Amino acid sequence: MEPVTLLVGAALLAAGFLGGRLSRRRPAPPPAPPAPLCGCGHTLSQHDTETNTCYAELRRDVHDKRGRWTGHQWVPCTCRQYVGPRPIDEVFMPRLLPPATD
């Protein structure tokens, strides 16, 4: 082979390699894990772990006596944070024994 052909081939190879390295797509960051939600749709950080009450508020529509809409009212969420697989008895009754410590 003649040396000019080898030089042109080497230049094309180097140009293709550098072009591929510079134009490579960066990998997308992994998606954030979804926040754990209660049955009411609020995050578990808005719930008290000891009393199982929800601190969030819900927006409810308010109507007058004739049924006309008069605005919104903020009321506390009434959920009890049952997300399972905790036994349902622990949700509605306090624990009788202290938690076991090892």
Protein Blocks (a to p, Z undefined) as FASTA:
>chain_A
ZZklmmmmmmmmmmmmmmmmmmpccddddddddddddfkopafklpcfklopafbdcddd
dddfkopafbdcddddfbehigbjadfklmmpccfbdcddZZ
